Amino acid sequence: MDIDGKLEIFRENKLPNLSLTEYSVTSKQSKLYNCFAWAAGEDNRWWSPIDPDNIYYWVEDVAIELKISTFIQAYQSLGYEVCDNSELEPGFEKIAIYGDSEGEATHAARQLPNGKWTSKLGSWEDIEHELEGLTVEMYGDVKQILKRQIR
Amino acid sequence: MSPYQYPVIQTTDIETSFLELAEQWRRETGVLSVTSKISMHPAYQRIIGMGQPVVPLIMRELEREPDHWFWALTAITGANPVKEKQRGRLDQMAQAWLAWGRENGYRW
């Protein structure tokens, strides 16, 4: 983590919209979890549907594939439902699923109580950001918002 | 040289190549969360192509820091010692592979 709460320059260069929007680094880097786990509130496991032998964690009884619809099902198993907006709604928490032009999920972010979003960047750090900040070729853009009532 | 002949890589060259490819792979895939995309990176695929001689080097890297070497190890060795409850827990997955390596005579 840089001393001013920003990513190293070569990392920021891979996510050019970040520097055009507000963001800050909120953790040290870690390889122990990824964005899909972090969106679900986990920080000790790497979620990824992968064949053969599904050597990573994936949600039981959900297909092992990268389709957006599959990730929706995975989060539905945690009580989320599809939603048509990313606005902050009192009493609800939201997840944004990013996807590429081929309809494959690439990234997920979770909304914070202040309305901003928290993301784990692959094996790098967690950041607090705006949804548009992570719109980039490798992540694509937000394809689906999900929400669930805060328990 | 015919298109089907490749130079034999010496052990020291294997280590140098591995370390260079591993650094390139880490640098270029660090932002990704989808394991299949991480594992399909050309540098990672070249490491897999180096075959069994690279296994001790991967074990050494895994011992230094758990990372996504599991696809490569399974591709090269055909084994998968990670138990279902360990899936996704990189530190436990690394320990399972290190134990497997020792049991199967690898030294690093």
Interface residues (C-beta under 8 A of the other chain):
Chain A: F10 R11 K14 L15 K31 L32 N34 C35 F36 A37 N44 R45 W46 W47 S48 I50 D53 N54 I55 Y56 Y57 W58 L66 E104 A105 T106 H107 A108 K120 L121 G122 S123 W124 M138
Chain B: R26 R27 T29 G30 V31 L32 S33 V34 T35 S36 I38 S39 E65 P66 D67 H68 F70 W71 T74 N80 V82 R87 G88 R89 L90 D91 M93
